[in-house]
């Protein structure tokens, strides 16, 4: 059962189109696996639509368009009778292979450009090339028996578990868990069966234990 969800403020920002593409995609993927949050986003979207129609005279909500002057039925008829409008293409599953393991890629990121895969021990990652400045997102695979050394974070770190499972000092995670951490958190993720995650971060990891501190110069490799 999914135990970790986006906060309400984050869901609201998603509905209002206020998030960078990486975080918005993470919420979309979480919602595909979490009926609870999917229903919450549906309700928020309906509320926003009602607000738009109730306050259509407000420029910040309606962009100076008087909704009362729009013939909605005629607009729908024009769209449905337009032969140039293409039918929505069927969603075809996309599968990738990482170190001999096959994974289905969620639809929210199927069309994002992905960089090359790079490995460090049992950790392999590919950057999503979204050009979001300090925010960088990745697909991250950890092989069975793999561990990320104990670390904290210089900014925020979002991990959305897509397949497999992993554990840290705070618990065990299943596909769909949306784990948002910052500099107040310190953990050591480890997986027995292996896992694939979608990660978003705006700062490098900072390793905190013994010899692993020597890895700090390459802390941005993983996330």
Buried (B, 14 or more C-beta within 10 A) or exposed (E): EBEBBBEEEBBBBBBEEEBBBBBBBBBBBBBBBBEEBBEBBEEBEEEEEEEBEEEBEEEEBBEEEEEEEEEEEEEEEEEEEEEEEEEEEEEEEEEBEBEEBEBEBBBBBEEBEBEEBEEEEBBBBBBBEBEBEEBBBBBBBBBEEBBBBBBBBBBBBBBBBBBBBBBBEEEEBBBBBBBBBEEEBBBBBBBEEBBBBBBBBBBBBBBBEEEBBEBBEEBEBBB
